[in-house]
């Protein structure tokens, strides 16, 4: 109470909660990378713990060798998976989508111009 004057508390109460700040694309990407690395490290750690039932897990997964490699420190994705992801979601895909949408916008404008000239 001693650090906040009474008027300030009332004013902030009337305004309500401030909305959270949205992340930029770069901040979002960076946070995703950091949190993914942290979660993968936690997963590796729990897979290496004595309480972990390795045989039960290995009997349920499609690729036991790949899982063992991951627990040992290998990447969780293969180079071909990275390539496929880049093709579908990477910057190259952004430029392709942008060109497609720009072409659609140009087609719409041409149709409007044709319709305007035929009615006038």
NORHU-V200331 format. One record per backbone hydrogen bond with DSSP energy under -1.0 kcal/mol. NH is the residue of the N-H (numbers start at 1). CO is the residue of the C=O. E is the energy in kcal/mol with one decimal. If there is no record, write none. Layout:
BEGIN
nh=NH co=CO e=E
nh=NH co=CO e=E
END
This chain:
BEGIN
nh=9 co=5 e=-1.6
nh=10 co=6 e=-1.8
nh=11 co=7 e=-2.3
nh=12 co=8 e=-2.5
nh=13 co=9 e=-1.8
nh=14 co=10 e=-2.0
nh=15 co=11 e=-1.8
nh=16 co=12 e=-1.1
nh=28 co=24 e=-2.6
nh=29 co=25 e=-2.5
nh=30 co=26 e=-2.6
nh=31 co=27 e=-2.7
nh=32 co=28 e=-2.3
nh=33 co=29 e=-2.2
nh=34 co=30 e=-2.6
nh=35 co=31 e=-2.7
nh=36 co=32 e=-2.1
nh=37 co=33 e=-2.4
nh=38 co=34 e=-2.3
nh=39 co=35 e=-2.5
nh=40 co=36 e=-2.6
nh=41 co=37 e=-2.2
nh=42 co=38 e=-2.1
nh=43 co=39 e=-2.4
nh=44 co=40 e=-2.7
nh=45 co=41 e=-2.4
nh=46 co=42 e=-2.5
nh=47 co=43 e=-2.2
nh=48 co=44 e=-1.4
nh=52 co=49 e=-1.3
nh=54 co=52 e=-1.3
nh=57 co=53 e=-2.0
nh=58 co=54 e=-3.1
nh=59 co=55 e=-2.0
nh=60 co=57 e=-1.3
nh=67 co=63 e=-2.0
nh=68 co=64 e=-2.6
nh=69 co=65 e=-2.6
nh=70 co=66 e=-2.3
nh=71 co=67 e=-2.6
nh=72 co=68 e=-1.8
nh=73 co=70 e=-1.7
nh=74 co=69 e=-2.9
nh=82 co=78 e=-2.1
nh=83 co=79 e=-2.4
nh=84 co=80 e=-2.4
nh=85 co=81 e=-2.3
nh=86 co=82 e=-2.5
nh=87 co=83 e=-2.3
nh=88 co=84 e=-1.9
nh=89 co=85 e=-3.5
nh=90 co=86 e=-1.8
nh=94 co=90 e=-1.4
nh=95 co=91 e=-2.0
nh=96 co=92 e=-1.9
nh=97 co=93 e=-2.8
nh=98 co=94 e=-2.4
nh=99 co=95 e=-2.3
nh=100 co=96 e=-2.4
nh=101 co=97 e=-2.7
nh=102 co=98 e=-2.4
nh=103 co=99 e=-2.4
nh=104 co=100 e=-2.2
nh=105 co=101 e=-2.3
nh=106 co=102 e=-2.2
nh=107 co=103 e=-2.3
nh=108 co=104 e=-2.2
nh=109 co=105 e=-2.1
nh=110 co=106 e=-2.2
nh=111 co=107 e=-2.3
nh=112 co=108 e=-2.2
nh=113 co=109 e=-2.4
nh=114 co=110 e=-2.3
nh=115 co=111 e=-2.5
nh=116 co=112 e=-2.6
nh=117 co=113 e=-2.1
nh=118 co=114 e=-1.7
nh=119 co=115 e=-1.4
nh=120 co=116 e=-1.1
END
